[in-house]
């Protein structure tokens, strides 16, 4: 039984990585937006006041910003790929009810009570039971 619990905890962590990927994507998008602004207006700094480039080569500055943008887009692609992988694995499951519980919990990030209501279930205990069964049937690898 202890082995099963450890395996299911690992599966939960993997499924929860969807949420963290979404959060990271949001942060990366904000960084990309800031870099694009920096590239469009290289004389502005955080205080919004114009400053001279200080004699620096703007083409070198723009090239560095382009490198950062490429790195951030690569990071974004990794998060998107992880999310696609998780959704694909959930969709590969046989039981529609189990898929629904996992989707609502880990993809839509709903609370247990909300899942119970969406699935028209009578008790949270039953939702937990289906969740446990879904974890047992979920293939992480």
Residue frames relative to the residue before (quaternion, step in Angstrom):
aa qw qx qy qz dx dy dz
X 1.0000 0.0000 0.0000 0.0000 0.00 0.00 0.00
X 0.6297 0.5402 -0.3305 0.4500 3.58 1.00 -0.80
X 0.6122 0.5433 -0.3409 0.4625 3.60 1.06 -0.74
X 0.6481 0.5255 -0.3083 0.4569 3.59 0.95 -0.89
X 0.6475 0.5186 -0.3152 0.4608 3.56 0.95 -0.90
X 0.6574 0.5032 -0.3107 0.4669 3.59 0.88 -0.88
X 0.6498 0.5137 -0.3087 0.4675 3.58 0.95 -0.86
X 0.6827 0.4782 -0.2861 0.4727 3.58 0.93 -0.88
X 0.6119 0.5317 -0.3491 0.4701 3.59 1.06 -0.66
X 0.6312 0.5229 -0.3206 0.4748 3.58 1.02 -0.78
X 0.6507 0.5093 -0.3084 0.4713 3.57 0.99 -0.83
X 0.6336 0.5244 -0.3290 0.4640 3.59 0.99 -0.80
X 0.6490 0.5158 -0.3147 0.4622 3.57 0.92 -0.89
X 0.6412 0.5171 -0.3155 0.4711 3.55 0.99 -0.86
X 0.6764 0.4835 -0.2915 0.4730 3.59 0.87 -0.92
X 0.6515 0.5107 -0.3114 0.4666 3.60 1.04 -0.73
X 0.5444 0.6158 -0.4086 0.3967 3.59 1.17 -0.36
X 0.5012 0.6257 -0.4242 0.4212 3.59 1.27 -0.30
X 0.6624 0.5131 -0.2908 0.4620 3.56 0.90 -1.00
X 0.6878 0.4793 -0.2882 0.4628 3.57 0.88 -0.91
X 0.6050 0.5425 -0.3509 0.4654 3.57 1.14 -0.60
X 0.6300 0.5266 -0.3268 0.4680 3.59 1.02 -0.79
X 0.6538 0.5065 -0.3070 0.4710 3.58 0.93 -0.90
X 0.6649 0.5000 -0.3015 0.4657 3.58 0.91 -0.91
X 0.6268 0.5368 -0.3375 0.4529 3.59 0.99 -0.78
X 0.6376 0.5245 -0.3237 0.4621 3.58 0.97 -0.81
X 0.6633 0.4945 -0.3008 0.4742 3.57 0.95 -0.88
X 0.6497 0.5126 -0.3158 0.4642 3.58 0.96 -0.85
X 0.6296 0.5291 -0.3361 0.4589 3.61 0.97 -0.82
X 0.6421 0.5150 -0.3218 0.4678 3.58 1.00 -0.81
X 0.6489 0.5082 -0.3147 0.4708 3.58 0.98 -0.81
X 0.6417 0.5185 -0.3202 0.4656 3.58 0.97 -0.85
X 0.6433 0.5170 -0.3228 0.4634 3.58 0.93 -0.86
X 0.6591 0.5050 -0.3083 0.4643 3.58 0.95 -0.86
X 0.6536 0.5090 -0.3159 0.4626 3.59 0.96 -0.83
X 0.6368 0.5202 -0.3300 0.4636 3.57 1.00 -0.76
X 0.6369 0.5069 -0.3244 0.4818 3.56 1.04 -0.76
X 0.6411 0.5231 -0.3211 0.4606 3.57 0.98 -0.86
X 0.6637 0.5045 -0.3013 0.4628 3.55 1.03 -0.79
X 0.6732 0.4919 -0.2933 0.4677 3.58 1.01 -0.81
X 0.7988 0.1562 -0.0492 0.5789 3.56 1.05 -0.83
X 0.0693 -0.8628 0.4993 0.0389 3.61 0.51 1.14
X 0.6477 0.5337 -0.3295 0.4324 3.61 1.15 -0.38
X 0.6292 0.5212 -0.3440 0.4626 3.60 1.26 -0.09
X 0.1607 -0.7522 0.6287 0.1147 3.54 -1.12 0.71
X 0.8073 -0.3366 0.1927 0.4448 3.56 -1.29 0.03
X 0.6801 0.4992 -0.3146 0.4350 3.62 1.00 -0.66
X 0.5058 -0.6890 0.3965 0.3351 3.58 1.30 -0.02
X 0.5643 0.5873 -0.3832 0.4357 3.56 1.28 0.05
X 0.4894 -0.6643 0.4673 0.3175 3.60 -0.97 0.76
X 0.0338 -0.7641 0.6442 -0.0037 3.51 -1.12 0.81
X 0.5170 -0.6347 0.4736 0.3250 3.54 -1.10 0.64
X 0.5700 -0.6175 0.4155 0.3481 3.57 -1.12 0.55
X 0.4350 -0.7286 0.4466 0.2836 3.59 1.23 -0.04
X 0.6614 -0.5334 0.3102 0.4265 3.53 1.10 0.65
X 0.4857 0.6677 -0.4510 0.3390 3.62 1.18 0.07
X 0.5539 -0.6080 0.4684 0.3228 3.52 -1.27 0.50
X 0.3551 -0.7693 0.4947 0.1932 3.57 -0.47 1.20
X 0.6097 0.5500 -0.3701 0.4345 3.61 1.07 -0.57
X 0.6329 0.5056 -0.3341 0.4818 3.61 1.05 -0.67
X 0.6218 0.5404 -0.3207 0.4674 3.56 1.05 -0.80
X 0.6713 0.4911 -0.2876 0.4749 3.57 0.91 -0.97
X 0.6371 0.5289 -0.3310 0.4526 3.61 1.00 -0.76
X 0.6464 0.5066 -0.3158 0.4751 3.59 1.01 -0.79
X 0.6391 0.5101 -0.3247 0.4753 3.56 1.01 -0.76
X 0.6260 0.5320 -0.3308 0.4643 3.59 1.04 -0.76
X 0.6312 0.5238 -0.3283 0.4684 3.59 1.00 -0.79
X 0.6553 0.5057 -0.3066 0.4699 3.57 0.94 -0.88
X 0.6349 0.5282 -0.3277 0.4588 3.58 0.98 -0.81
X 0.6471 0.5118 -0.3161 0.4684 3.58 0.95 -0.84
X 0.6493 0.5104 -0.3150 0.4677 3.60 0.94 -0.86
X 0.6696 0.4930 -0.3001 0.4674 3.59 0.92 -0.89
X 0.6443 0.5080 -0.3261 0.4696 3.59 0.99 -0.74
X 0.6165 0.5277 -0.3416 0.4741 3.60 1.08 -0.67
X 0.6401 0.5120 -0.3160 0.4778 3.57 0.99 -0.84
X 0.6398 0.5239 -0.3151 0.4657 3.56 1.01 -0.84
X 0.6455 0.5328 -0.3153 0.4473 3.59 0.93 -0.90
X 0.6353 0.5279 -0.3283 0.4582 3.59 1.01 -0.77
X 0.6580 0.4990 -0.3082 0.4724 3.58 0.98 -0.83
X 0.6488 0.5147 -0.3142 0.4641 3.57 0.96 -0.86
X 0.6432 0.5204 -0.3175 0.4632 3.57 0.97 -0.84
X 0.6341 0.5222 -0.3272 0.4670 3.60 0.96 -0.82
X 0.6657 0.4982 -0.3090 0.4616 3.59 0.89 -0.88
X 0.6388 0.5192 -0.3234 0.4667 3.59 0.98 -0.79
X 0.6388 0.5408 -0.3107 0.4505 3.54 0.99 -0.90
X 0.6647 0.5000 -0.3033 0.4650 3.59 0.90 -0.92
X 0.6584 0.5013 -0.3124 0.4665 3.59 0.87 -0.90
X 0.6459 0.5286 -0.3153 0.4516 3.58 0.93 -0.88
X 0.6741 0.4909 -0.2950 0.4665 3.59 0.95 -0.83
X 0.6208 0.5086 -0.3450 0.4867 3.58 1.05 -0.66
X 0.6860 0.4974 -0.2865 0.4472 3.57 0.87 -0.93
X 0.6153 0.5613 -0.3433 0.4342 3.60 1.17 -0.45
X 0.5331 0.6368 -0.4039 0.3836 3.58 1.26 -0.26
X 0.5460 -0.6532 0.4318 0.2980 3.58 -1.18 0.60
X 0.7451 0.4268 -0.2302 0.4579 3.58 0.80 -1.00
X 0.4130 -0.7146 0.5141 0.2331 3.55 -0.75 1.09
X 0.6339 0.5326 -0.3333 0.4510 3.59 1.01 -0.74
X 0.6584 0.4918 -0.3068 0.4801 3.58 0.93 -0.87
X 0.6313 0.5213 -0.3321 0.4685 3.59 0.97 -0.81
X 0.6520 0.5276 -0.3191 0.4413 3.58 0.93 -0.91
X 0.6507 0.5095 -0.3205 0.4630 3.58 0.93 -0.88
X 0.6825 0.4751 -0.2996 0.4677 3.60 0.85 -0.89
X 0.6431 0.5154 -0.3290 0.4611 3.59 0.95 -0.79
X 0.6821 0.4836 -0.3005 0.4588 3.58 0.82 -0.95
X 0.7023 0.4804 -0.2737 0.4484 3.57 0.92 -0.88
X 0.8311 0.2807 -0.1119 0.4669 3.58 0.69 -1.09
X 0.7036 0.4180 -0.2731 0.5056 3.61 1.08 -0.55
X 0.7714 0.3196 -0.1673 0.5242 3.57 0.86 -0.98
X 0.3321 -0.8048 0.4404 0.2191 3.55 1.39 -0.09
X 0.2849 0.7757 -0.5100 0.2387 3.57 0.98 0.86
X 0.5055 -0.6097 0.5154 0.3273 3.53 -1.28 0.46
X 0.6871 -0.5065 0.3300 0.4032 3.55 -1.23 0.50
X 0.6461 0.5284 -0.3187 0.4492 3.58 0.92 -0.86
X 0.6524 0.5104 -0.3107 0.4662 3.58 0.99 -0.81
X 0.6230 0.5285 -0.3341 0.4700 3.57 1.06 -0.76
X 0.6287 0.5443 -0.3242 0.4509 3.56 0.94 -0.91
X 0.6841 0.4839 -0.2808 0.4680 3.57 0.90 -0.93
X 0.6699 0.5124 -0.3078 0.4403 3.59 0.87 -0.92
X 0.7395 0.3910 -0.2151 0.5040 3.56 1.05 -0.78
X 0.3950 -0.7502 0.4482 0.2833 3.57 1.34 0.12
X 0.3311 0.7332 -0.5157 0.2947 3.55 0.90 0.96
X 0.5132 -0.6924 0.4321 0.2655 3.52 -1.14 0.67
X 0.8233 0.1075 -0.0489 0.5552 3.59 1.08 -0.52
X 0.5599 -0.5846 0.4714 0.3501 3.52 -1.25 0.53
X 0.5719 0.6040 -0.3740 0.4101 3.56 1.08 -0.68
X 0.6640 0.4944 -0.3006 0.4735 3.57 0.98 -0.84
X 0.6090 0.5369 -0.3444 0.4715 3.60 1.05 -0.73
X 0.6599 0.5056 -0.3032 0.4658 3.59 0.94 -0.91
X 0.6273 0.5400 -0.3273 0.4557 3.56 1.04 -0.79
X 0.6685 0.4787 -0.2949 0.4868 3.57 0.92 -0.90
X 0.6205 0.5420 -0.3384 0.4546 3.59 1.00 -0.79
X 0.6580 0.5046 -0.3069 0.4672 3.59 0.93 -0.88
X 0.6514 0.4993 -0.3074 0.4816 3.56 0.98 -0.84
X 0.6368 0.5324 -0.3216 0.4556 3.58 1.01 -0.83
X 0.6450 0.5097 -0.3221 0.4695 3.59 0.97 -0.82
X 0.6380 0.5235 -0.3273 0.4602 3.58 0.97 -0.81
X 0.7415 0.4156 -0.2203 0.4785 3.59 1.00 -0.80
X 0.5421 0.6256 -0.3944 0.3990 3.58 1.27 -0.26
X 0.2240 -0.7683 0.5893 0.1104 3.55 -0.88 1.00
X 0.2757 -0.7954 0.5229 0.1337 3.56 -0.32 1.28
X 0.8001 0.2909 -0.1554 0.5011 3.57 0.86 -0.88
